Amino acid sequence: MFSNISRFFVWIIMALVVVGLVGFGSVNFGGSGQSIGKVGDTEIDASAYFRELNAELNAWQATTGENLTMAEAQAIGLDQRVLSRVISITALEDEIDRMKLSVGDQNLANRVTEIQAFQGVDGQFDRDTYDFVLQQSGLTAQEFEESLRAEVARTILADAVTSGVDVPDTYTATLYAWARETRDFTWAPVTRSALEEPLPEPTEADLQAFYDENPDPFTVPETRQITYGWLKPEDVMDEVPMDDGQLRDLYESRIDEFQVPERRLVERLVFGTEDDAQAAADRIESGETTFDQEVEARGLTLSDVDLGDVRQRALGQAGEPVFALEEPGVVGPVMTDLGPALLRMNAILSAQETSFEDARDQLFEEYAADAARRLVRTRASEIDEMLAGGATLEELDSEGLMPLDTIGWTEGMDDGIAAYAPFREAAAEASVNDFPQVTELEDGSVFALRLDEITEPTLRPFDEVRDEVQALWEQNALADALVARAEALLPEFESGAEAPSTVGLTEVLEEDVPRTAFIQGAPENMVEQAFTMAEGSWQVVRGNGQVVVVGLTDIQSPDQDSDEAQQIKSAFSQRMSQTLGLDLQDAFSSALEDQAGVSLDQAMINAVHANFP
């Protein structure tokens, strides 16, 4: 199997050699073979590092749509990842040289002629195409063939490392049996009505002891006392002038929204010839068929012929007859861009005209909101300069530039200004000696904050939280009593002397339950617990404020020989084999690097980086 996998990787590598070397000549780090370091006696080619780094940056842009600068790439460790890969490749090349491993000329020629980029229109290797592609890449045939020879040699060495690696059938079968096993069980909630005696009333000593032993629920977390200014677009809305000229320009620029002509819901059925279209129109006219039946006869669905709501000009020559209809109907044949067609009009959508006067309030609301955000940004620059000059938040408030407020912020708060992630981050990171800085929020508002003091976690006085203490004590006492009652019943259930239903519990039977199941109304951990039980056993499960008893009745093992099982196990085995193979290759490369030794020229690496923005 691994020989097939390795051959697959050879094809990938050969393709990457052609693509990766494109632009090779555009950046040259020295014709004499400058390097960014050495692995053993083999130099790490600077141009190879440049190409790999450039390819990684291009891949990032293709995946995310973002252009990374070199500083950003270094911040996320992308350059180190590429460097590590280039060092691993060079370590293999060093070992190949040490072993005197090489690819024969005939083998290399076969590889070259099989590369699709070098093939002509007939699918055969074309020398002119080969020369042209290499010329565009800035390479000579000798340079390319040496690179390809090294690539194939590395693949042969890697194949030798991973050959024979396979996942044992027992391993795959065991995992499949574990993942696909299902269970039948009965469960029943144990509620207050199952208790034989009522819960005792807590004494003051009980509550005090519970309070002393469980301080966390009654402790106020660390609180950051913060003064902040928050300027929102709505705060400056009154300052936005009402300018009818600008509103009318906005109205005209969006006239299609306010002056919508009449439209029709239309379907179009295209035919190969006008005679075919006419024959279909005649059948529909005579009642022999319907438009829907003609669509079906062509092997199409109504969604295939639906044009949606269209204006007259969008239908071309068909627009006039379609819009001449005063009620739903079929017209045609009519010549269209796709050929002769029948068109069915299903509904008339009346024209919609909204005058400037009617749209004025909506336009002003949108215009004012946008203008207010711009005004906030302008004022934010002024506020930032004043803060940098030593102004306080109180002074900004007194001058009407930024309304002031305070908050006792704790982790987990998410209302008011604390609903904004940038504010929460700033509140968490601020120190008492920091100066306020203006930060913009996603809704166009801005804020600046000052940390006044930090109040350490504080245990609230018992008298203040007595009711909360009693409620939590009763909740825990009830749960403990329910667990004790449930555990007392388990021997009766396991012996068969009693069943949940005979002691007043409501039984629920679950069948063929997989490990990943979620059962509504039951503790979240109940299914997980059921898969730890032996057949015929019972167990108490506590969670989500509930107590239940669970009895396992049957364990179903999956069919290991079904077609589905064979496909799943085969795919899993292949993935695991590939993963193991790649892990072995990484370990082998690391061992080679340690054995040969790696030295790097940081100045040359920096020179490569300088070629990127």
N, C-alpha and C positions, 0 to 999 in steps of 0.2 A: 504493500500500500504506500509506503513512504517513497518508493522510487517514483510513483505517479505524482505524489505531492511535490517532490523535489523537481520533477520535470515541469510541473505547473509553475513553480517558482522561477525556473530558468526562463520560461517564456515571459514572465513578468519582468525579470531582470533585464532581458534583452530589449524589451520595449522601453524600460526606464533608461537604459543606456542611450537609446536614440533620443528620447525626449529630454532627458537630463542634460545631455551634452549640447542641446540647442542653445546658442548664445555663448558657447564656450569661449569663442574668440573675443567676445565683447569686453571681458575683464581679464587682464593678464597679470599674474603676480610674478612674472619673470620667466623668460624662456629657458633659463638655466635650471628650472625645476625648484623654485623656492618652496619652502615647506613651512608648516606651522608647528613642526615638531617631529619626533621619531618614535616608532615602536620597534624596539630592538635595533636592527640595522636598516629598517625600511622607513623612508620619509613619509610624513603625512602631507599629501599634496594640498597646497593652499587653494588651488583652483577647484579641487574636489570638494573641499569644505565650503567654498563659496557657492558652488552649484547646489549642494545639499541644503545649505541654509536658505538660498533663494527659493528652492522648491518648497521648503517647509513654510516660508512666508507666503508664497503663492497659494499653497493649500489652505492656510489659515484664512486668507482673504476669500477664497472660493467657498469655504464652509461657513464663515461668519459674516461675510460682506464687509469686514473691517480691514483697513490697511494698517498693519502694525509698524511702528517705528522700531529701530534697533533698540532704543532704550526700553520700549514697552516689551519687546521680545525677550530682552535680558531680564526684565523684572519678573516674567513668568517662567523663566528658565528654559525658554525654547532654544537658545543658542547652546546651552549645555547639553540638551538632549541630542541636538544635531552633532555636536562635537563628540559625544560619547559614541554615537553611531559610526562616525567616520573613523574614530580610533579603533573600534571593533573590526571594521572592514580592513584597516591597515594591519591589525594584528593577524588576521587570517592571511593577508598577502605575505607578511613576514614569515609565517609558518610554511606557506607554499614555497617560498624561496628556499627556506631551510631544507624542505623535503625534496626539492627539485621537481615539484609537481608542475606539469604543463599540459596544455591542450594541443593536440596534433593539428597540423594545417588542414587536413581533410575534414576533421571534426569541426574546426572553426569555420571552414568554408560552408559546411552544411548549415551551421547556425546562422550565418550571415544571409544565405539565400532564402532562409525560411522566415526572415523578418518581413512583416507585411509592408513596412514603410519603404522597403527597397524593391517592391514588386511593381510591375507595370500593369496596364489595363487588363492583360491576359492572365493575371494572377501569378506570373512567373518572375523570377529575379531578373531585374533590368539594370544593366551596368550604368546607363546614363542616369537613371533615377537614383541609384546608389551614390554616384559622384555628386549629383545635384544636392541631395539631402546633406551629405557630409560638408559640401561647400557652404551651404546655408548655416551649418553648425559651426563653421570656422575650424573644421578638422580635416586632417589628411586621412587617407585610407589606413595608413600605418598606425596613426594615433588611435583611430577608432578600433581597429582590430586588436591592438594591444590592450585597450580597455576592455573589450569584449572577452578577450582571452583570459584576462584576470578575473572578470566576473564569473565566467563559466568554471574556472579553476576553483574559485571560492565556493561555488555551489557544489562542486564535486566533493570538496573537503567537508562542507557542512552536511552533505548527504551521508558521508562516511560516518560522521559523528552520530547522526540520528537514525541510521538504518537499523532495522531490527526492533525499534521501539514500537510497542503495541500495547493496547489496553486489554488486560485479561477479560475473557467473557464473564468470569465469576464476578469481577468488580462491577461490570455494567449491569449484569442481571440483579445483583444485590441492590444497587442504587435504584434500578427500575422498580423492583419489588417494594422498596421503601417508599418511593415517591407515589406509586400508583395503588398502594394498599388502601382499602376502605374498611370501615367498621360500622356495625350496628350497635346502637346502645339506647338505653332508656334513661331519661333524666326527669327529675321532679324538683321544683322549687320547695324549699323548706321555709315557711313563713311563720309569723307570730302565732297564728292559729294552731300550729303544731306543738307549741310549748305546753307542757303539762301544768306549769305554774306561772303566774304572772311575774314580770320582772320586779325586783325590789326597788323601792325608792332610794336614791342616793342620799347619803348623809353629807353634811358639810365637810366632814373629814374626808369622805370619798372624793368629793369634788376638788378639795384642796390638794389631795394626793395626786389626782389625775392631772391637775393643772401643773403641779411641780414636776411630774414625770414626763409631760408632753408639752414643753414650752413652745415648740415651733408654730403650731396653729395660731397661737395667741401673741406672736412676736411681730411687730412692725419691722419690715426689712429696712435696710439702709435707705435713707431718704436724702435726696439732693435738693436743697432749697435753692431754687433758680429764679432769677429775675430775667425776663425776656421781653424784647420788643418784637411785635409781629405786624407787618404791614401787608394788608391783603388788597387785591384789586378793587373789591367792593368799598374799601375805605376811601378810595380816591375817585369813585365813579361820579360823584357830584362835580368833580373838577373837569370832566370831559365835556367840551362844548358841543352843542347841538348844531351841526353844520349840514344844512339841507343840500348844499352843493355836493359835498362828499358822499352823502347818503344817496343822492340821485345817481352819481357815478357808480356807486356800489350796486345800485339797482340795475343799471344798464349793463354792467359787467356780468351780472347773473340773470339776465333777462330770460334765459331758457328755463329757469326755475319758476318764474312768475308768469310767463306767457307760453303756456303749453298748448300746442295745437291739437286738434282732434286726432285720435289714434284708433286703431282697430286691432283686435286680437285675431291673428291670421295664422293659418297653417298652409304649407306649400308642398305639393306632391309633384315631383319632377319626373318626366318620362323621357325615353330615348328618342322618340320621334313624335311629330305633331299628330300623326295618324293614331298612334297608341294613346295619346292624351285625349284626342277627340272621341275615340271609342270608349274610353273610361267615362268621359263626360256624358256621352249618350246613355251609357248603362245607368249612371246616377240619375239622369233626367227621367228615364223611363221607370225608375223604381226597381230595376233589376238588382242593383247593388247600392251601397251607400259609400260615402267618402271614407268612413272608417274601414269598410271591407276592402276597398281598393288599396288603402294603405297596408292592411294586413296581407293582401295578395302579393304585394311587392316585397314581403319579408321585412317590413319596417314597423316601427311603433309610432304612436302619436307624438312622443317626445322627439323622434327623429325628424318630424316634419314641422314641428312647432317653431314659429318665428317670434312668438311673444307679442307684445304690444308695439306696433310700428306706426310711423308717420307715413303720409302718402308718398313723399319723395323717396323714402327708403325702399319702396317697392318698384321703382323704375316704371317700365311700361305697364306693369300690373297695377300700379297705384290708382289710375283713373277708374277701371272697372270695379276694383275692390271698394273704393270709396264712394262709388255710385250706388252701392247697395244700401238700402234703408233698413234692412233687417238681415239677420244671419242667413248665409247662403253660399253657393259654390259658383265661381266664375272660371272661365277658361275654355279651351287652352289659351294661355298667354305666354308669349316668349319672354323668358327671364335670362339672367346671366348664366344659369345652369342648364338652360334648355327649355323646351315647352313644358308647361306646368298647369295644374289645376290648383286654385287657391280657395280655401274655405275661410270665410269671415265669420267669427263666432260671437263677437260683441263689439259694440261701439262705445268708445271712451270719449266723452264730450271734452271739448276744449276747456282749458282752465286759464282764466285771466285774472291776475291779481294786480291791481293798480298800485302805483307808487304810494298813494295815500294809505291804502290798506296794508302795504308791506312796510310802511315807514317805521312803526314801532318795533317790529322784528329786526329790521335792519339796524336801527339805532342800538338795540340791545346787544347785537353781535358786534357792531362797530365799537360801542362803548366798552365792552368787555375786553376787546383786543387793545383798544387805546389805553385802558386802565392798566393792563399788564405792561404795556410799554412805559407808561408813566411810573409804575412801581420800579421797573428796572432802572429808569433814569434817576429816580430818587434814591435807589439803593446805592448808586455810585456816590451820590452826595453824602449819604449816611456813612458809607465806608470811609470816606475821606475825613469826616468829622470824628469818627471813632479813632482813626489813626492819629488824629491831632489831639486826642485826649478827652474828647467829649464823652459824657456818661449817658447811659440809657435814659436816665431821668431827664437830662437836658434835652435829648431828642424828643421825649414825650412832651415836655413843656413847650417846645417849639412847634408841636403838632406834626412832626415828621414820622413818628412811629409810636403807636399806642403801646403802653406798658402793661405788663401783668406779671404775676408770680405763680409758681407751681412747686409743689412738693413732689418731685419726680422719683418714682421707684421702678425697678425692673418689672416689665409686664404691663405698664400703663399704656393704653392705646386709644384714649379719647382726647378731644380737643387738639391742641398742637402736638401732643404726644402720639397722635395717629400717624404722623409723618416720620418715616424712617430716618431722614437726615437729622431731624431734631433729636430723636432718641439716641442716635450715634453721637451727636455733639454733646448731649446731656451726660452720656456715660463716660465720655473721654475728657470732659472739661475738668480743669483744676482751679482752685481758688485764685491763683495768681494770673490766670489767663485774661487777655483783653478780649472783649466781644468782637466778633467778626460777622459780617453779613453773609448769610447763606440763602440761596434761592431754592424754593420748593417747586414740585412738579406742577402745581396749579397756578404758578406765576407770583405767588406771595413770597416775601422774604422775612427772615428773622435774624436776630442777634441775641445771644444769651450771656448771662454772667452767673457763675456759680458762687453763691453767697456763703454757704456752709454745707457740711455733710453731717447728718444725724446718724449715728451708729444704730444698728439694729436694737430695738427696745422692746422688752417684754411688757405688755400692757398689764396694769394692775388687775388682780383677781376680781375685785369688786366691779370693775368696768366690764369684764368679759364673763361674769358668772353665768349668764344665760347661755352664752356660746359654749362654755365648759360643760354645762349640764346637758345640752343638746348632743354634743359630741360624745360625752360619757354614755348617754342612753343609746346612741347609735352603736358604739362599740360593745356595750353590754348586750344589746340585742343580738348583734352578730355572733358574739362569743356563745350566747345561749343557744342560738340556732345551730352553730357548729357542734356544740356538745350534744344537742338533741339528735342531730343527724348522725353523729358518730355512734350514739347509743343504738340507733336503728340499724346500722350497717350489718351487724352479725345476724339479725333477723332476716334481712334481705338476702344475704349470701347463703344462708341455710335453707331459704325457701319457706320458712315458717310464716313470714309476712311479705307483703309487697307494698310499694308506696301507696297504691290506691286503697289498700285495706286499712291504712293508718291515717287516711284523710288527705294524702298528698295527691296532686294532679300529675299523672304520668304523661310524658311525651315520648313517642317512639321515633327514633331517627334511623334511617337505613341508608346503606351505601355512602357513608359520609367520608369524603377525602380529607387529607390533612389540612388543606387550605380553606376548608369550609368556614363560613360565618353563620351562626345560628341566631336569628333574631330573638331577643328576650332572654338570652342565656349569658352567663359570664363569658368574657372574651377568651379566657384561658381554658374553657371547658373542653373544646375539641382537642387542644394540645394535651390536656390531662388524659382524655379518653385514649389517646394513642400511646400512653405509657402503661396502660392497664392490661392485666391478664384476662383472658376470656372467663366469664362467670364471676368476676370480682366486682366490688362496689367501692366507690370513693366519694369523699366529700370535696366539693370544689367551692371556693369562696372568691368572689371578685365582683367588681362593679356594684358594690353594696348588696350583693345577693349571696345566698347560700343554697346550693343544690346538691342532690345526691345523684350519682351517675353509676349505672350498671352496664358493663360491657357484655353483650350477648353473642356477638359473632365477629370474626375477623376474616375478610375476603382478600386473598392474594390475587394479584393480576395474572392474566394469561400471558405467559412469557413468549408463547409461540404464535400469537396472532400477527396478522400482517402489520397492524399499527405498531405493535410492540417491536417487531423486527426493524421497522423503518426508524422508529425513535432511537432504539439502542444503537443501530448502525450509525445514524447521524451523530449521536453523542460520542460514540467511540472514535469517529473520525475527528471530531472537534478536540477531544481530549488528546488524541495522538498528535495532532498538530501543535497543541499547546505544550505538551511534553517535549516535542521536538524543538520548538522555539526556545523553551527553557534550557534544554541541553546545549543548544547553540550559544545562548547567552553565557551559560556557565563556562563553556569551552573557550569562548572569546575572552572572558574575564581571566581565566587561567593562563591563556597565552599572554595577555597584557602583563600579568604579574610576573610571569616567567621571563619575558623579554625585556620588560621595563619600558615605561612611557616617559618621554620628556617633551615639554611643550614650550614654544616660543611665543610668549604673551604679546610681545610687540608686533609679531607678524599676524597674530590673531586679531589684534586691534586694527591692523591695516586692512584686513578683510572686512571687518565690521564697518570701517570708514566708507566703504563703497555703498552702504545702505543709508537711507535717510534717517 
